[in-house]
Amino acid sequence: LPALFKQELQNTEAEEGGTVTLRCELTKPKAPVEWRRGDVTLYPGLKYEMKQQGCAAELVIYDLELDDS
């Protein structure tokens, strides 16, 4: 069976120039997670940090810009 979200995803507000952490919890531990912005796949680097432990996955976005919404 595919991994599903345990809870509906919530909108998050943050200020330009700041940092935000987006979290989701899945029904399967260590399920592969692909973070995307529209059609663009996000990869770890100076702007994005991805973390995953068990069923929880996080995306940290640094130096927020309007285009990150």
PDB file of N, H, CA, C and O in Angstrom:
ATOM      1  N   LEU A   1       0.824  -1.191   0.000  1.00  0.00           N
ATOM      2  CA  LEU A   1       0.000   0.000   0.000  1.00  0.00           C
ATOM      3  C   LEU A   1       0.867   1.255   0.000  1.00  0.00           C
ATOM      4  O   LEU A   1       1.963   1.251   0.562  1.00  0.00           O
ATOM      5  N   PRO A   2       0.386   2.325  -0.625  1.00  0.00           N
ATOM      6  CA  PRO A   2       1.166   3.568  -0.640  1.00  0.00           C
ATOM      7  C   PRO A   2       1.148   4.242   0.722  1.00  0.00           C
ATOM      8  O   PRO A   2       0.247   4.009   1.528  1.00  0.00           O
ATOM      9  N   ALA A   3       2.137   5.069   0.971  1.00  0.00           N
ATOM     10  H   ALA A   3       2.869   5.258   0.317  1.00  0.00           H
ATOM     11  CA  ALA A   3       2.174   5.883   2.195  1.00  0.00           C
ATOM     12  C   ALA A   3       1.189   7.032   2.037  1.00  0.00           C
ATOM     13  O   ALA A   3       1.088   7.631   0.966  1.00  0.00           O
ATOM     14  N   LEU A   4       0.472   7.333   3.098  1.00  0.00           N
ATOM     15  H   LEU A   4       0.554   6.847   3.968  1.00  0.00           H
ATOM     16  CA  LEU A   4      -0.504   8.417   3.097  1.00  0.00           C
ATOM     17  C   LEU A   4      -0.171   9.397   4.215  1.00  0.00           C
ATOM     18  O   LEU A   4       0.560   9.059   5.147  1.00  0.00           O
ATOM     19  N   PHE A   5      -0.708  10.611   4.121  1.00  0.00           N
ATOM     20  H   PHE A   5      -1.302  10.886   3.365  1.00  0.00           H
ATOM     21  CA  PHE A   5      -0.563  11.584   5.195  1.00  0.00           C
ATOM     22  C   PHE A   5      -1.482  11.183   6.341  1.00  0.00           C
ATOM     23  O   PHE A   5      -2.634  10.817   6.109  1.00  0.00           O
ATOM     24  N   LYS A   6      -0.982  11.248   7.588  1.00  0.00           N
ATOM     25  H   LYS A   6      -0.046  11.545   7.777  1.00  0.00           H
ATOM     26  CA  LYS A   6      -1.809  10.940   8.757  1.00  0.00           C
ATOM     27  C   LYS A   6      -2.781  12.066   9.063  1.00  0.00           C
ATOM     28  O   LYS A   6      -3.872  11.817   9.575  1.00  0.00           O
ATOM     29  N   GLN A   7      -2.395  13.326   8.752  1.00  0.00           N
ATOM     30  H   GLN A   7      -1.508  13.528   8.336  1.00  0.00           H
ATOM     31  CA  GLN A   7      -3.256  14.481   8.973  1.00  0.00           C
ATOM     32  C   GLN A   7      -3.239  15.351   7.728  1.00  0.00           C
ATOM     33  O   GLN A   7      -2.283  15.339   6.952  1.00  0.00           O
ATOM     34  N   GLU A   8      -4.317  16.107   7.553  1.00  0.00           N
ATOM     35  H   GLU A   8      -5.094  16.117   8.183  1.00  0.00           H
ATOM     36  CA  GLU A   8      -4.371  17.053   6.446  1.00  0.00           C
ATOM     37  C   GLU A   8      -3.269  18.089   6.624  1.00  0.00           C
ATOM     38  O   GLU A   8      -3.030  18.557   7.737  1.00  0.00           O
ATOM     39  N   LEU A   9      -2.600  18.447   5.540  1.00  0.00           N
ATOM     40  H   LEU A   9      -2.795  18.067   4.636  1.00  0.00           H
ATOM     41  CA  LEU A   9      -1.519  19.426   5.605  1.00  0.00           C
ATOM     42  C   LEU A   9      -2.087  20.806   5.916  1.00  0.00           C
ATOM     43  O   LEU A   9      -3.180  21.152   5.468  1.00  0.00           O
ATOM     44  N   GLN A  10      -1.335  21.593   6.689  1.00  0.00           N
ATOM     45  H   GLN A  10      -0.447  21.312   7.053  1.00  0.00           H
ATOM     46  CA  GLN A  10      -1.766  22.916   7.115  1.00  0.00           C
ATOM     47  C   GLN A  10      -0.954  23.998   6.413  1.00  0.00           C
ATOM     48  O   GLN A  10       0.233  23.812   6.144  1.00  0.00           O
ATOM     49  N   ASN A  11      -1.590  25.124   6.119  1.00  0.00           N
ATOM     50  H   ASN A  11      -2.554  25.275   6.338  1.00  0.00           H
ATOM     51  CA  ASN A  11      -0.874  26.281   5.601  1.00  0.00           C
ATOM     52  C   ASN A  11      -0.012  26.869   6.709  1.00  0.00           C
ATOM     53  O   ASN A  11      -0.373  26.817   7.884  1.00  0.00           O
ATOM     54  N   THR A  12       1.122  27.423   6.327  1.00  0.00           N
ATOM     55  H   THR A  12       1.416  27.465   5.372  1.00  0.00           H
ATOM     56  CA  THR A  12       2.036  28.034   7.282  1.00  0.00           C
ATOM     57  C   THR A  12       2.395  29.428   6.797  1.00  0.00           C
ATOM     58  O   THR A  12       2.639  29.633   5.608  1.00  0.00           O
ATOM     59  N   GLU A  13       2.426  30.389   7.714  1.00  0.00           N
ATOM     60  H   GLU A  13       2.227  30.223   8.680  1.00  0.00           H
ATOM     61  CA  GLU A  13       2.810  31.749   7.358  1.00  0.00           C
ATOM     62  C   GLU A  13       4.174  32.065   7.945  1.00  0.00           C
ATOM     63  O   GLU A  13       4.507  31.621   9.044  1.00  0.00           O
ATOM     64  N   ALA A  14       4.962  32.837   7.202  1.00  0.00           N
ATOM     65  H   ALA A  14       4.691  33.197   6.309  1.00  0.00           H
ATOM     66  CA  ALA A  14       6.289  33.253   7.652  1.00  0.00           C
ATOM     67  C   ALA A  14       6.631  34.564   6.960  1.00  0.00           C
ATOM     68  O   ALA A  14       5.972  34.961   5.998  1.00  0.00           O
ATOM     69  N   GLU A  15       7.672  35.236   7.460  1.00  0.00           N
ATOM     70  H   GLU A  15       8.207  34.913   8.241  1.00  0.00           H
ATOM     71  CA  GLU A  15       8.079  36.522   6.897  1.00  0.00           C
ATOM     72  C   GLU A  15       9.229  36.355   5.917  1.00  0.00           C
ATOM     73  O   GLU A  15      10.056  35.453   6.049  1.00  0.00           O
ATOM     74  N   GLU A  16       9.263  37.245   4.929  1.00  0.00           N
ATOM     75  H   GLU A  16       8.591  37.978   4.822  1.00  0.00           H
ATOM     76  CA  GLU A  16      10.377  37.252   3.971  1.00  0.00           C
ATOM     77  C   GLU A  16      11.690  37.389   4.716  1.00  0.00           C
ATOM     78  O   GLU A  16      11.793  38.148   5.680  1.00  0.00           O
ATOM     79  N   GLY A  17      12.698  36.646   4.264  1.00  0.00           N
ATOM     80  H   GLY A  17      12.615  36.029   3.482  1.00  0.00           H
ATOM     81  CA  GLY A  17      14.008  36.677   4.888  1.00  0.00           C
ATOM     82  C   GLY A  17      14.141  35.711   6.050  1.00  0.00           C
ATOM     83  O   GLY A  17      15.250  35.453   6.519  1.00  0.00           O
ATOM     84  N   GLY A  18      13.018  35.170   6.523  1.00  0.00           N
ATOM     85  H   GLY A  18      12.117  35.379   6.142  1.00  0.00           H
ATOM     86  CA  GLY A  18      13.030  34.267   7.670  1.00  0.00           C
ATOM     87  C   GLY A  18      13.218  32.818   7.255  1.00  0.00           C
ATOM     88  O   GLY A  18      13.614  32.515   6.129  1.00  0.00           O
ATOM     89  N   THR A  19      12.924  31.939   8.189  1.00  0.00           N
ATOM     90  H   THR A  19      12.601  32.185   9.104  1.00  0.00           H
ATOM     91  CA  THR A  19      13.038  30.502   7.990  1.00  0.00           C
ATOM     92  C   THR A  19      11.725  29.858   8.386  1.00  0.00           C
ATOM     93  O   THR A  19      11.070  30.304   9.328  1.00  0.00           O
ATOM     94  N   VAL A  20      11.334  28.810   7.674  1.00  0.00           N
ATOM     95  H   VAL A  20      11.865  28.447   6.908  1.00  0.00           H
ATOM     96  CA  VAL A  20      10.112  28.084   8.008  1.00  0.00           C
ATOM     97  C   VAL A  20      10.405  26.584   7.948  1.00  0.00           C
ATOM     98  O   VAL A  20      11.218  26.129   7.143  1.00  0.00           O
ATOM     99  N   THR A  21       9.730  25.829   8.810  1.00  0.00           N
ATOM    100  H   THR A  21       9.069  26.199   9.463  1.00  0.00           H
ATOM    101  CA  THR A  21       9.831  24.375   8.793  1.00  0.00           C
ATOM    102  C   THR A  21       8.459  23.801   8.478  1.00  0.00           C
ATOM    103  O   THR A  21       7.489  24.072   9.186  1.00  0.00           O
ATOM    104  N   LEU A  22       8.379  23.012   7.422  1.00  0.00           N
ATOM    105  H   LEU A  22       9.167  22.792   6.847  1.00  0.00           H
ATOM    106  CA  LEU A  22       7.142  22.333   7.030  1.00  0.00           C
ATOM    107  C   LEU A  22       7.265  20.876   7.444  1.00  0.00           C
ATOM    108  O   LEU A  22       8.301  20.248   7.224  1.00  0.00           O
ATOM    109  N   ARG A  23       6.205  20.334   8.047  1.00  0.00           N
ATOM    110  H   ARG A  23       5.364  20.844   8.226  1.00  0.00           H
ATOM    111  CA  ARG A  23       6.244  18.966   8.554  1.00  0.00           C
ATOM    112  C   ARG A  23       5.067  18.160   8.032  1.00  0.00           C
ATOM    113  O   ARG A  23       3.983  18.692   7.795  1.00  0.00           O
ATOM    114  N   CYS A  24       5.300  16.871   7.858  1.00  0.00           N
ATOM    115  H   CYS A  24       6.181  16.438   8.051  1.00  0.00           H
ATOM    116  CA  CYS A  24       4.211  15.948   7.551  1.00  0.00           C
ATOM    117  C   CYS A  24       4.498  14.627   8.250  1.00  0.00           C
ATOM    118  O   CYS A  24       5.652  14.285   8.510  1.00  0.00           O
ATOM    119  N   GLU A  25       3.436  13.891   8.551  1.00  0.00           N
ATOM    120  H   GLU A  25       2.499  14.169   8.339  1.00  0.00           H
ATOM    121  CA  GLU A  25       3.576  12.578   9.156  1.00  0.00           C
ATOM    122  C   GLU A  25       2.896  11.572   8.244  1.00  0.00           C
ATOM    123  O   GLU A  25       1.754  11.765   7.826  1.00  0.00           O
ATOM    124  N   LEU A  26       3.607  10.501   7.941  1.00  0.00           N
ATOM    125  H   LEU A  26       4.535  10.344   8.280  1.00  0.00           H
ATOM    126  CA  LEU A  26       3.138   9.498   6.996  1.00  0.00           C
ATOM    127  C   LEU A  26       2.697   8.226   7.717  1.00  0.00           C
ATOM    128  O   LEU A  26       3.040   8.004   8.879  1.00  0.00           O
ATOM    129  N   THR A  27       1.939   7.404   7.016  1.00  0.00           N
ATOM    130  H   THR A  27       1.660   7.584   6.073  1.00  0.00           H
ATOM    131  CA  THR A  27       1.458   6.156   7.596  1.00  0.00           C
ATOM    132  C   THR A  27       2.510   5.058   7.570  1.00  0.00           C
ATOM    133  O   THR A  27       2.346   4.039   8.242  1.00  0.00           O
ATOM    134  N   LYS A  28       3.592   5.239   6.810  1.00  0.00           N
ATOM    135  H   LYS A  28       3.725   6.066   6.264  1.00  0.00           H
ATOM    136  CA  LYS A  28       4.662   4.242   6.736  1.00  0.00           C
ATOM    137  C   LYS A  28       5.985   4.870   7.143  1.00  0.00           C
ATOM    138  O   LYS A  28       6.325   5.951   6.662  1.00  0.00           O
ATOM    139  N   PRO A  29       6.740   4.213   8.024  1.00  0.00           N
ATOM    140  CA  PRO A  29       8.046   4.759   8.381  1.00  0.00           C
ATOM    141  C   PRO A  29       9.026   4.672   7.219  1.00  0.00           C
ATOM    142  O   PRO A  29       9.018   3.715   6.444  1.00  0.00           O
ATOM    143  N   LYS A  30       9.870   5.692   7.117  1.00  0.00           N
ATOM    144  H   LYS A  30       9.877   6.469   7.747  1.00  0.00           H
ATOM    145  CA  LYS A  30      10.943   5.745   6.116  1.00  0.00           C
ATOM    146  C   LYS A  30      10.436   5.662   4.669  1.00  0.00           C
ATOM    147  O   LYS A  30      11.179   5.254   3.776  1.00  0.00           O
ATOM    148  N   ALA A  31       9.185   6.046   4.437  1.00  0.00           N
ATOM    149  H   ALA A  31       8.582   6.378   5.162  1.00  0.00           H
ATOM    150  CA  ALA A  31       8.661   6.097   3.066  1.00  0.00           C
ATOM    151  C   ALA A  31       9.403   7.191   2.307  1.00  0.00           C
ATOM    152  O   ALA A  31       9.672   8.246   2.881  1.00  0.00           O
ATOM    153  N   PRO A  32       9.742   6.977   1.044  1.00  0.00           N
ATOM    154  CA  PRO A  32      10.445   8.024   0.299  1.00  0.00           C
ATOM    155  C   PRO A  32       9.570   9.274   0.152  1.00  0.00           C
ATOM    156  O   PRO A  32       8.391   9.187  -0.192  1.00  0.00           O
ATOM    157  N   VAL A  33      10.167  10.426   0.419  1.00  0.00           N
ATOM    158  H   VAL A  33      11.124  10.497   0.698  1.00  0.00           H
ATOM    159  CA  VAL A  33       9.449  11.702   0.346  1.00  0.00           C
ATOM    160  C   VAL A  33      10.138  12.578  -0.685  1.00  0.00           C
ATOM    161  O   VAL A  33      11.363  12.703  -0.687  1.00  0.00           O
ATOM    162  N   GLU A  34       9.353  13.182  -1.557  1.00  0.00           N
ATOM    163  H   GLU A  34       8.358  13.080  -1.556  1.00  0.00           H
ATOM    164  CA  GLU A  34       9.874  14.126  -2.551  1.00  0.00           C
ATOM    165  C   GLU A  34       9.174  15.456  -2.301  1.00  0.00           C
ATOM    166  O   GLU A  34       7.956  15.559  -2.447  1.00  0.00           O
ATOM    167  N   TRP A  35       9.944  16.471  -1.926  1.00  0.00           N
ATOM    168  H   TRP A  35      10.934  16.388  -1.808  1.00  0.00           H
ATOM    169  CA  TRP A  35       9.393  17.801  -1.701  1.00  0.00           C
ATOM    170  C   TRP A  35       9.400  18.552  -3.031  1.00  0.00           C
ATOM    171  O   TRP A  35      10.387  18.528  -3.767  1.00  0.00           O
ATOM    172  N   ARG A  36       8.272  19.223  -3.326  1.00  0.00           N
ATOM    173  H   ARG A  36       7.471  19.242  -2.728  1.00  0.00           H
ATOM    174  CA  ARG A  36       8.131  19.925  -4.602  1.00  0.00           C
ATOM    175  C   ARG A  36       7.515  21.296  -4.381  1.00  0.00           C
ATOM    176  O   ARG A  36       6.776  21.516  -3.421  1.00  0.00           O
ATOM    177  N   ARG A  37       7.829  22.207  -5.280  1.00  0.00           N
ATOM    178  H   ARG A  37       8.429  22.028  -6.060  1.00  0.00           H
ATOM    179  CA  ARG A  37       7.172  23.509  -5.366  1.00  0.00           C
ATOM    180  C   ARG A  37       6.617  23.575  -6.773  1.00  0.00           C
ATOM    181  O   ARG A  37       7.349  23.842  -7.726  1.00  0.00           O
ATOM    182  N   GLY A  38       5.330  23.335  -6.900  1.00  0.00           N
ATOM    183  H   GLY A  38       4.735  23.119  -6.126  1.00  0.00           H
ATOM    184  CA  GLY A  38       4.720  23.239  -8.226  1.00  0.00           C
ATOM    185  C   GLY A  38       5.281  22.017  -8.929  1.00  0.00           C
ATOM    186  O   GLY A  38       5.217  20.909  -8.395  1.00  0.00           O
ATOM    187  N   ASP A  39       5.830  22.206 -10.120  1.00  0.00           N
ATOM    188  H   ASP A  39       5.883  23.106 -10.553  1.00  0.00           H
ATOM    189  CA  ASP A  39       6.417  21.112 -10.890  1.00  0.00           C
ATOM    190  C   ASP A  39       7.906  20.920 -10.607  1.00  0.00           C
ATOM    191  O   ASP A  39       8.533  20.035 -11.191  1.00  0.00           O
ATOM    192  N   VAL A  40       8.483  21.738  -9.718  1.00  0.00           N
ATOM    193  H   VAL A  40       7.975  22.456  -9.244  1.00  0.00           H
ATOM    194  CA  VAL A  40       9.922  21.721  -9.469  1.00  0.00           C
ATOM    195  C   VAL A  40      10.233  20.883  -8.226  1.00  0.00           C
ATOM    196  O   VAL A  40       9.701  21.147  -7.147  1.00  0.00           O
ATOM    197  N   THR A  41      11.090  19.879  -8.378  1.00  0.00           N
ATOM    198  H   THR A  41      11.522  19.665  -9.254  1.00  0.00           H
ATOM    199  CA  THR A  41      11.539  19.078  -7.239  1.00  0.00           C
ATOM    200  C   THR A  41      12.614  19.850  -6.482  1.00  0.00           C
ATOM    201  O   THR A  41      13.530  20.405  -7.088  1.00  0.00           O
ATOM    202  N   LEU A  42      12.498  19.881  -5.163  1.00  0.00           N
ATOM    203  H   LEU A  42      11.754  19.430  -4.671  1.00  0.00           H
ATOM    204  CA  LEU A  42      13.458  20.594  -4.315  1.00  0.00           C
ATOM    205  C   LEU A  42      14.543  19.629  -3.847  1.00  0.00           C
ATOM    206  O   LEU A  42      14.269  18.464  -3.557  1.00  0.00           O
ATOM    207  N   TYR A  43      15.782  20.130  -3.775  1.00  0.00           N
ATOM    208  H   TYR A  43      16.004  21.076  -4.011  1.00  0.00           H
ATOM    209  CA  TYR A  43      16.923  19.321  -3.357  1.00  0.00           C
ATOM    210  C   TYR A  43      17.652  20.024  -2.215  1.00  0.00           C
ATOM    211  O   TYR A  43      17.623  21.251  -2.129  1.00  0.00           O
ATOM    212  N   PRO A  44      18.306  19.259  -1.334  1.00  0.00           N
ATOM    213  CA  PRO A  44      19.047  19.872  -0.226  1.00  0.00           C
ATOM    214  C   PRO A  44      20.163  20.779  -0.734  1.00  0.00           C
ATOM    215  O   PRO A  44      20.796  20.497  -1.752  1.00  0.00           O
ATOM    216  N   GLY A  45      20.391  21.858  -0.017  1.00  0.00           N
ATOM    217  H   GLY A  45      19.877  22.087   0.809  1.00  0.00           H
ATOM    218  CA  GLY A  45      21.446  22.807  -0.373  1.00  0.00           C
ATOM    219  C   GLY A  45      21.424  23.949   0.622  1.00  0.00           C
ATOM    220  O   GLY A  45      20.990  23.776   1.761  1.00  0.00           O
ATOM    221  N   LEU A  46      21.889  25.113   0.199  1.00  0.00           N
ATOM    222  H   LEU A  46      22.241  25.253  -0.726  1.00  0.00           H
ATOM    223  CA  LEU A  46      21.919  26.271   1.089  1.00  0.00           C
ATOM    224  C   LEU A  46      20.515  26.754   1.454  1.00  0.00           C
ATOM    225  O   LEU A  46      20.302  27.261   2.555  1.00  0.00           O
ATOM    226  N   LYS A  47      19.559  26.602   0.541  1.00  0.00           N
ATOM    227  H   LYS A  47      19.732  26.190  -0.354  1.00  0.00           H
ATOM    228  CA  LYS A  47      18.201  27.105   0.756  1.00  0.00           C
ATOM    229  C   LYS A  47      17.290  26.084   1.434  1.00  0.00           C
ATOM    230  O   LYS A  47      16.444  26.453   2.249  1.00  0.00           O
ATOM    231  N   TYR A  48      17.460  24.803   1.102  1.00  0.00           N
ATOM    232  H   TYR A  48      18.147  24.504   0.441  1.00  0.00           H
ATOM    233  CA  TYR A  48      16.549  23.764   1.585  1.00  0.00           C
ATOM    234  C   TYR A  48      17.292  22.702   2.393  1.00  0.00           C
ATOM    235  O   TYR A  48      18.393  22.282   2.035  1.00  0.00           O
ATOM    236  N   GLU A  49      16.666  22.279   3.486  1.00  0.00           N
ATOM    237  H   GLU A  49      15.772  22.620   3.777  1.00  0.00           H
ATOM    238  CA  GLU A  49      17.187  21.177   4.286  1.00  0.00           C
ATOM    239  C   GLU A  49      16.039  20.187   4.488  1.00  0.00           C
ATOM    240  O   GLU A  49      14.952  20.571   4.920  1.00  0.00           O
ATOM    241  N   MET A  50      16.282  18.918   4.176  1.00  0.00           N
ATOM    242  H   MET A  50      17.165  18.606   3.825  1.00  0.00           H
ATOM    243  CA  MET A  50      15.280  17.883   4.344  1.00  0.00           C
ATOM    244  C   MET A  50      15.705  16.947   5.470  1.00  0.00           C
ATOM    245  O   MET A  50      16.867  16.553   5.564  1.00  0.00           O
ATOM    246  N   LYS A  51      14.734  16.596   6.328  1.00  0.00           N
ATOM    247  H   LYS A  51      13.790  16.916   6.252  1.00  0.00           H
ATOM    248  CA  LYS A  51      14.983  15.672   7.424  1.00  0.00           C
ATOM    249  C   LYS A  51      13.875  14.627   7.418  1.00  0.00           C
ATOM    250  O   LYS A  51      12.729  14.922   7.077  1.00  0.00           O
ATOM    251  N   GLN A  52      14.229  13.406   7.800  1.00  0.00           N
ATOM    252  H   GLN A  52      15.160  13.167   8.077  1.00  0.00           H
ATOM    253  CA  GLN A  52      13.222  12.366   7.906  1.00  0.00           C
ATOM    254  C   GLN A  52      13.631  11.391   8.998  1.00  0.00           C
ATOM    255  O   GLN A  52      14.756  10.892   9.022  1.00  0.00           O
ATOM    256  N   GLN A  53      12.686  11.132   9.906  1.00  0.00           N
ATOM    257  H   GLN A  53      11.773  11.537   9.886  1.00  0.00           H
ATOM    258  CA  GLN A  53      12.923  10.179  10.972  1.00  0.00           C
ATOM    259  C   GLN A  53      11.630   9.410  11.202  1.00  0.00           C
ATOM    260  O   GLN A  53      10.601   9.992  11.547  1.00  0.00           O
ATOM    261  N   GLY A  54      11.694   8.106  11.009  1.00  0.00           N
ATOM    262  H   GLY A  54      12.530   7.634  10.729  1.00  0.00           H
ATOM    263  CA  GLY A  54      10.494   7.286  11.172  1.00  0.00           C
ATOM    264  C   GLY A  54       9.418   7.719  10.199  1.00  0.00           C
ATOM    265  O   GLY A  54       9.642   7.752   8.989  1.00  0.00           O
ATOM    266  N   CYS A  55       8.244   8.052  10.728  1.00  0.00           N
ATOM    267  H   CYS A  55       8.062   8.025  11.711  1.00  0.00           H
ATOM    268  CA  CYS A  55       7.112   8.464   9.890  1.00  0.00           C
ATOM    269  C   CYS A  55       7.065   9.978   9.657  1.00  0.00           C
ATOM    270  O   CYS A  55       6.214  10.457   8.908  1.00  0.00           O
ATOM    271  N   ALA A  56       7.961  10.731  10.285  1.00  0.00           N
ATOM    272  H   ALA A  56       8.652  10.342  10.894  1.00  0.00           H
ATOM    273  CA  ALA A  56       7.934  12.196  10.187  1.00  0.00           C
ATOM    274  C   ALA A  56       8.951  12.701   9.164  1.00  0.00           C
ATOM    275  O   ALA A  56      10.091  12.240   9.124  1.00  0.00           O
ATOM    276  N   ALA A  57       8.519  13.655   8.341  1.00  0.00           N
ATOM    277  H   ALA A  57       7.593  14.030   8.374  1.00  0.00           H
ATOM    278  CA  ALA A  57       9.400  14.286   7.358  1.00  0.00           C
ATOM    279  C   ALA A  57       9.297  15.798   7.526  1.00  0.00           C
ATOM    280  O   ALA A  57       8.218  16.326   7.798  1.00  0.00           O
ATOM    281  N   GLU A  58      10.428  16.494   7.362  1.00  0.00           N
ATOM    282  H   GLU A  58      11.304  16.065   7.141  1.00  0.00           H
ATOM    283  CA  GLU A  58      10.467  17.948   7.497  1.00  0.00           C
ATOM    284  C   GLU A  58      11.226  18.566   6.332  1.00  0.00           C
ATOM    285  O   GLU A  58      12.184  17.997   5.809  1.00  0.00           O
ATOM    286  N   LEU A  59      10.765  19.750   5.944  1.00  0.00           N
ATOM    287  H   LEU A  59       9.987  20.213   6.369  1.00  0.00           H
ATOM    288  CA  LEU A  59      11.458  20.580   4.967  1.00  0.00           C
ATOM    289  C   LEU A  59      11.699  21.924   5.630  1.00  0.00           C
ATOM    290  O   LEU A  59      10.750  22.584   6.053  1.00  0.00           O
ATOM    291  N   VAL A  60      12.952  22.338   5.727  1.00  0.00           N
ATOM    292  H   VAL A  60      13.723  21.802   5.383  1.00  0.00           H
ATOM    293  CA  VAL A  60      13.304  23.647   6.263  1.00  0.00           C
ATOM    294  C   VAL A  60      13.695  24.527   5.082  1.00  0.00           C
ATOM    295  O   VAL A  60      14.543  24.148   4.275  1.00  0.00           O
ATOM    296  N   ILE A  61      13.074  25.708   4.981  1.00  0.00           N
ATOM    297  H   ILE A  61      12.385  26.016   5.637  1.00  0.00           H
ATOM    298  CA  ILE A  61      13.380  26.652   3.915  1.00  0.00           C
ATOM    299  C   ILE A  61      13.997  27.888   4.565  1.00  0.00           C
ATOM    300  O   ILE A  61      13.388  28.515   5.433  1.00  0.00           O
ATOM    301  N   TYR A  62      15.199  28.228   4.139  1.00  0.00           N
ATOM    302  H   TYR A  62      15.694  27.719   3.434  1.00  0.00           H
ATOM    303  CA  TYR A  62      15.933  29.380   4.675  1.00  0.00           C
ATOM    304  C   TYR A  62      15.790  30.583   3.746  1.00  0.00           C
ATOM    305  O   TYR A  62      15.498  30.435   2.559  1.00  0.00           O
ATOM    306  N   ASP A  63      15.997  31.762   4.297  1.00  0.00           N
ATOM    307  H   ASP A  63      16.234  31.883   5.261  1.00  0.00           H
ATOM    308  CA  ASP A  63      16.008  33.018   3.525  1.00  0.00           C
ATOM    309  C   ASP A  63      14.785  33.100   2.609  1.00  0.00           C
ATOM    310  O   ASP A  63      14.905  33.201   1.388  1.00  0.00           O
ATOM    311  N   LEU A  64      13.610  33.052   3.231  1.00  0.00           N
ATOM    312  H   LEU A  64      13.512  32.970   4.223  1.00  0.00           H
ATOM    313  CA  LEU A  64      12.354  33.014   2.482  1.00  0.00           C
ATOM    314  C   LEU A  64      12.195  34.188   1.534  1.00  0.00           C
ATOM    315  O   LEU A  64      12.557  35.321   1.850  1.00  0.00           O
ATOM    316  N   GLU A  65      11.647  33.892   0.368  1.00  0.00           N
ATOM    317  H   GLU A  65      11.353  32.971   0.112  1.00  0.00           H
ATOM    318  CA  GLU A  65      11.308  34.891  -0.646  1.00  0.00           C
ATOM    319  C   GLU A  65       9.861  34.693  -1.038  1.00  0.00           C
ATOM    320  O   GLU A  65       9.288  33.636  -0.774  1.00  0.00           O
ATOM    321  N   LEU A  66       9.264  35.685  -1.660  1.00  0.00           N
ATOM    322  H   LEU A  66       9.730  36.544  -1.874  1.00  0.00           H
ATOM    323  CA  LEU A  66       7.872  35.593  -2.101  1.00  0.00           C
ATOM    324  C   LEU A  66       7.652  34.388  -3.008  1.00  0.00           C
ATOM    325  O   LEU A  66       6.591  33.764  -2.971  1.00  0.00           O
ATOM    326  N   ASP A  67       8.661  34.059  -3.830  1.00  0.00           N
ATOM    327  H   ASP A  67       9.523  34.566  -3.860  1.00  0.00           H
ATOM    328  CA  ASP A  67       8.560  32.911  -4.748  1.00  0.00           C
ATOM    329  C   ASP A  67       8.470  31.578  -4.020  1.00  0.00           C
ATOM    330  O   ASP A  67       8.116  30.576  -4.642  1.00  0.00           O
ATOM    331  N   ASP A  68       8.774  31.527  -2.734  1.00  0.00           N
ATOM    332  H   ASP A  68       9.061  32.341  -2.229  1.00  0.00           H
ATOM    333  CA  ASP A  68       8.714  30.281  -1.977  1.00  0.00           C
ATOM    334  C   ASP A  68       7.276  29.910  -1.584  1.00  0.00           C
ATOM    335  O   ASP A  68       7.032  28.808  -1.093  1.00  0.00           O
ATOM    336  N   SER A  69       6.335  30.820  -1.800  1.00  0.00           N
ATOM    337  H   SER A  69       6.533  31.716  -2.200  1.00  0.00           H
ATOM    338  CA  SER A  69       4.949  30.517  -1.406  1.00  0.00           C
ATOM    339  C   SER A  69       4.309  29.515  -2.347  1.00  0.00           C
ATOM    340  O   SER A  69       3.148  29.150  -2.163  1.00  0.00           O
TER     341      SER A  69
END
